[in-house]
Amino acid sequence: MEMMMSNESKRKLEAEKLAGFLEQDWQNLLAHVAAGRGPDATMERTVKQVIAFLRSESV
């Protein structure tokens, strides 16, 4: 049986997932900077996902 989730629940779940990704990528970015490197493609993708989510929530 498939559980039905409200739109609000789905948004909260997506926000929590993106927050976890962003937190991990922030730690990775700090390590990259300490090693003299810049962000990688995964970090860039996460930031773009977070931006898109925030824009969709601000409507």
C-alpha positions in Angstrom: 0.0 0.0 0.0 1.4 3.4 -1.0 1.3 6.1 1.7 -0.1 9.4 0.7 1.8 12.4 1.9 0.6 15.9 2.0 2.4 18.5 -0.1 3.6 20.1 3.1 5.1 16.8 4.3 6.8 16.3 1.0 8.3 19.8 1.0 9.5 19.3 4.6 11.1 15.9 3.6 12.7 17.5 0.5 14.0 20.4 2.6 15.5 18.0 5.2 17.2 15.9 2.5 18.7 19.0 0.8 19.8 20.4 4.2 21.7 17.2 4.8 23.3 17.3 1.4 24.3 21.0 1.9 25.7 20.3 5.3 27.9 17.4 3.9 29.0 19.5 0.9 29.9 22.4 3.2 32.2 20.1 5.2 33.7 18.8 2.0 34.2 22.3 0.7 36.1 23.3 3.9 38.4 20.3 3.4 38.9 21.2 -0.3 39.8 24.8 0.5 42.2 23.7 3.3 43.9 21.4 0.6 44.1 24.3 -1.9 41.3 23.1 -4.1 37.9 24.5 -5.1 34.4 23.1 -5.1 33.6 19.9 -7.1 30.7 19.1 -9.4 28.7 17.5 -6.5 28.9 20.6 -4.4 27.8 22.8 -7.3 24.9 20.5 -8.0 23.8 20.5 -4.4 23.9 24.3 -4.2 21.8 24.6 -7.4 19.3 22.1 -6.0 19.0 24.1 -2.8 18.6 27.4 -4.7 15.9 25.9 -6.9 14.0 24.5 -3.9 14.2 27.9 -2.1 12.9 29.7 -5.1 10.0 27.2 -5.5 9.1 27.8 -1.8 9.1 31.5 -2.0 6.3 31.7 -4.6 
